[in-house]
Amino acid sequence: MGSSITTIFLPLALAIIMFGLGLSLTIVDFKRIILDPKAMLLGSFTQLVVLPALGFGVAALMLKDNPELAVGLIILAMCPGGPTSNLLTHLANGDTALCISLTAISSIVKIFTIPIMVNVAIVQYLGTDSALQMNVTKSILQIFAVTIVPASIGMIVRAYASKFADSTQKPVKITSAVFLVLIILAAILKEKENIGDYFASSGPAALLLNLAGMSIGYFLPVLFRLTSTQQITISIETSIQNGTLAITIANTMLHNSVMAIPPAVYSIIMFITAGLFIALLNRKKVTTTAA
């Protein structure tokens, strides 16, 4: 991935994606924390605590012999939920408003946790002498600039021009999807000589992380007597990650294209598993209705 693409295209693509998220957000979404605290707290717990813990665990279990891929998987696990989870939640007949709120909350909180925990992973796998370290303050400001600022602009547009925001959401989502595909392809092509080995190494780990997050997100809400729509939402929100942000961190902030491979692989896998998950839910719904 050329330097111009790394320094300009990736942050720009991420900003457009986050702007699209902002177009779907209102202040009411944040009030949901007070109005429906149990679902919000549990969903935030799975996204902010469970998934990062799974990332460290899966990396230690399956990628300990390839430290750069291990760090890349942890970067992915540390990132917030992806804006795409909102669309997938809608297709799965989940609670879209809850999903939007969870994505927004995790995007804000993880600005501060990503640099710290990624540095912990770097020290764990690459040692204290590694030149690859995230400047915590600088990284927080960079992530803030490419996530919260464009999302806030999107919210302002929605607040003052709701009709324009509604009409713009679809083309922005399409553009975001195109950007995501291009980013994944660029990350893979950068390491095309080793992609087979990297995919073989990180693919099973990415799949395990994805399925573990999806399963915990689906079954844990049952213990807390949440509704089926909330259950579906938390499962999707826990397993759909902002792969664009992870790839941006690896390529732009750490300047390490190998670390971008697990997020790229995960981004492919998560759409396949989410599609199967939604198909199973819809099939179950049809069967239940017929019965």
C-alpha positions in Angstrom: 0.0 0.0 0.0 1.6 3.2 -1.1 2.3 6.0 1.3 -0.2 8.3 -0.3 -2.9 5.7 0.1 -1.9 5.0 3.6 -1.8 8.6 4.8 -4.6 10.0 2.8 -7.0 7.4 1.4 -7.4 5.3 4.6 -8.3 8.2 6.9 -10.5 9.7 4.3 -12.4 6.5 3.7 -12.8 6.0 7.5 -14.1 9.5 7.9 -16.7 9.0 5.2 -17.8 5.7 6.9 -18.1 7.5 10.3 -20.0 10.4 8.7 -22.5 7.9 7.5 -22.9 6.5 11.0 -23.4 10.1 12.2 -26.2 10.6 9.7 -28.2 7.8 11.5 -27.6 9.2 15.0 -29.6 11.5 17.2 -29.3 12.7 20.8 -32.2 10.4 21.6 -29.9 7.4 20.9 -27.6 8.4 23.8 -30.6 8.8 26.1 -31.2 5.1 25.6 -28.4 4.5 28.2 -30.9 5.8 30.9 -34.1 4.6 29.3 -32.9 1.0 28.7 -29.8 0.5 30.9 -29.8 -3.3 31.1 -29.5 -3.9 27.3 -27.0 -1.0 26.9 -24.8 -2.1 29.8 -24.8 -5.8 28.7 -24.1 -4.8 25.0 -21.4 -2.4 26.1 -19.9 -5.1 28.3 -19.6 -7.7 25.5 -18.2 -5.1 23.1 -15.8 -3.3 25.5 -14.7 -6.1 27.7 -15.6 -9.6 26.3 -14.4 -9.1 22.8 -11.0 -7.6 23.7 -10.5 -10.4 26.2 -11.3 -12.9 23.5 -8.9 -11.1 21.2 -6.0 -11.5 23.6 -7.0 -15.1 24.3 -7.4 -16.2 20.7 -4.1 -14.5 19.8 -2.3 -16.3 22.6 -3.9 -19.6 21.7 -3.4 -19.5 17.9 -1.0 -16.8 16.8 1.8 -16.8 19.5 4.3 -17.9 16.8 3.5 -15.0 14.6 3.6 -11.9 16.8 2.7 -9.3 14.1 -0.5 -11.2 13.2 -1.3 -11.6 16.9 -1.1 -7.8 17.4 -3.2 -7.3 14.3 -5.9 -9.5 15.6 -5.9 -7.7 19.0 -6.1 -4.3 17.2 -9.2 -5.6 15.5 -10.7 -6.9 18.8 -10.0 -3.5 20.4 -11.9 -1.6 17.7 -15.5 -0.5 18.1 -18.4 -2.1 16.4 -18.7 -1.4 12.7 -21.4 0.9 11.2 -22.4 -2.0 9.0 -23.8 -3.7 12.1 -26.8 -1.3 11.9 -27.8 -2.6 8.5 -27.2 -6.2 9.4 -29.3 -5.7 12.6 -32.1 -4.3 10.5 -32.0 -7.3 8.1 -32.0 -9.7 11.1 -35.1 -7.9 12.6 -33.1 -6.8 15.6 -33.3 -3.6 17.6 -31.7 -1.1 15.2 -31.9 1.8 17.7 -30.0 -0.2 20.3 -27.4 -1.2 17.8 -26.8 2.4 16.7 -26.5 3.4 20.4 -24.0 0.6 21.1 -21.9 1.5 18.1 -21.8 5.1 19.1 -20.9 4.4 22.8 -18.1 1.9 21.8 -16.7 4.3 19.3 -16.4 7.0 21.9 -14.9 4.8 24.7 -12.5 2.9 22.5 -10.8 6.1 21.4 -9.1 6.1 24.8 -8.6 2.3 25.3 -7.2 1.4 21.8 -3.8 3.1 22.1 -3.2 1.8 25.6 -4.2 -1.8 25.0 -2.5 -2.0 21.6 0.7 -0.9 23.3 0.2 -3.7 25.8 -0.1 -6.2 23.0 3.0 -4.8 21.2 5.0 -5.2 24.4 3.6 -8.7 25.0 4.4 -10.0 21.5 7.2 -7.8 20.2 9.0 -6.8 23.4 9.7 -3.6 25.1 12.5 -2.8 22.6 10.1 -2.7 19.7 10.1 0.5 17.7 6.4 0.0 17.1 4.6 1.9 19.8 1.5 4.1 19.7 1.9 7.6 21.1 -1.1 7.5 23.4 -2.0 11.2 23.3 -1.3 11.6 19.5 -3.2 8.4 18.7 -6.2 9.4 20.7 -6.3 12.7 18.8 -5.9 10.9 15.4 -8.6 8.4 16.1 -10.8 11.2 17.4 -10.2 13.2 14.2 -11.2 10.3 11.8 -14.1 8.9 13.9 -15.8 11.2 16.3 -15.4 14.4 14.3 -17.0 13.1 11.1 -19.7 11.3 13.1 -20.5 14.5 14.9 -20.8 16.3 11.6 -23.2 13.7 10.4 -25.3 14.1 13.6 -25.4 17.9 13.1 -26.5 17.4 9.5 -29.2 15.1 10.6 -30.3 17.5 13.3 -30.7 20.5 11.0 -31.5 18.8 7.7 -33.1 15.5 8.4 -34.6 15.0 4.9 -31.2 15.6 3.4 -29.6 13.1 5.9 -32.3 10.5 5.0 -31.7 10.9 1.3 -27.9 10.8 1.7 -27.7 7.7 4.0 -28.1 5.2 1.2 -25.4 6.6 -1.2 -23.0 7.1 1.8 -23.6 3.5 2.9 -22.9 2.3 -0.7 -19.7 4.4 -0.8 -18.7 3.1 2.6 -19.1 -0.5 1.4 -17.1 0.2 -1.7 -14.3 1.8 0.4 -14.3 -1.2 2.7 -13.8 -3.6 -0.2 -11.0 -1.5 -1.7 -9.3 -1.2 1.7 -9.4 -5.0 2.2 -8.1 -5.6 -1.3 -5.3 -3.1 -0.8 -4.3 -4.7 2.5 -4.2 -8.1 0.9 -2.4 -7.0 -2.2 0.3 -5.3 -0.2 1.2 -8.6 1.3 0.3 -10.7 -1.8 3.5 -12.7 -1.7 2.8 -14.0 1.8 -1.0 -13.7 1.8 -1.6 -17.5 1.5 0.5 -18.2 4.6 -1.0 -15.2 6.4 -4.5 -16.2 5.6 -3.9 -19.8 6.6 -2.4 -18.5 9.9 -4.9 -15.7 10.8 -8.0 -17.1 9.1 -8.8 -19.7 11.7 -8.0 -17.3 14.5 -10.3 -14.6 13.0 -13.1 -17.1 12.5 -12.8 -18.3 16.1 -12.8 -14.7 17.4 -15.9 -13.9 15.3 -17.9 -17.0 16.2 -17.0 -16.7 19.9 -18.1 -13.0 20.0 -21.3 -13.8 18.1 -22.2 -16.8 20.3 -21.5 -15.0 23.6 -23.4 -12.0 22.3 -26.3 -14.2 21.4 -26.6 -16.4 24.5 -25.5 -14.1 27.3 -28.5 -11.8 27.0 -30.7 -14.9 27.7 -29.4 -15.0 31.3 -30.5 -11.4 31.8 -33.9 -12.0 30.2 -33.5 -9.5 27.4 -35.9 -9.7 24.4 -35.0 -11.7 21.3 -34.5 -8.5 19.3 -32.0 -7.3 21.9 -30.3 -10.7 21.9 -29.9 -10.6 18.1 -28.6 -7.0 18.2 -26.0 -7.6 20.9 -24.8 -10.7 19.0 -24.3 -8.8 15.8 -22.8 -5.8 17.5 -20.3 -8.0 19.3 -19.1 -9.7 16.1 -19.2 -7.0 13.5 -16.1 -4.8 13.9 -14.8 -1.6 12.4 -12.2 -3.3 10.2 -11.5 -0.1 8.4 -10.3 1.5 11.6 -8.2 -1.5 12.5 -6.5 -1.4 9.1 -6.0 2.3 9.4 -4.3 1.9 12.8 -2.0 -0.9 11.5 -1.1 0.9 8.2 -1.2 4.6 9.1 -0.3 4.8 12.8 1.9 1.8 13.2 3.1 1.6 9.5 2.9 -2.2 9.6 1.1 -3.9 6.7 1.3 -7.4 8.2 -0.8 -6.3 11.2 -3.5 -5.2 8.7 -4.0 -8.7 7.4 -6.0 -10.1 10.4 -8.5 -7.2 10.2 -8.8 -7.6 6.5 -9.4 -11.4 6.8 -11.8 -10.8 9.7 -13.8 -8.2 7.6 -14.4 -10.9 5.0 -15.3 -13.6 7.5 -17.7 -11.5 9.5 -19.9 -10.8 6.5 -20.1 -14.5 5.7 -21.0 -15.6 9.2 -23.4 -12.7 9.7 -25.1 -13.6 6.4 -25.5 -17.2 7.6 -26.7 -16.0 11.0 -29.4 -13.8 9.5 -30.5 -16.6 7.1 -30.9 -19.0 10.0 -32.9 -16.4 12.0 -35.2 -15.7 9.0 -35.6 -19.4 8.4 -36.5 -19.9 12.1 -39.0 -17.0 11.9 -40.7 -18.5 8.8 -40.9 -22.0 10.5 -42.3 -20.5 13.7 -44.9 -18.5 11.7 -45.9 -21.5 9.6 -46.3 -23.6 12.8 
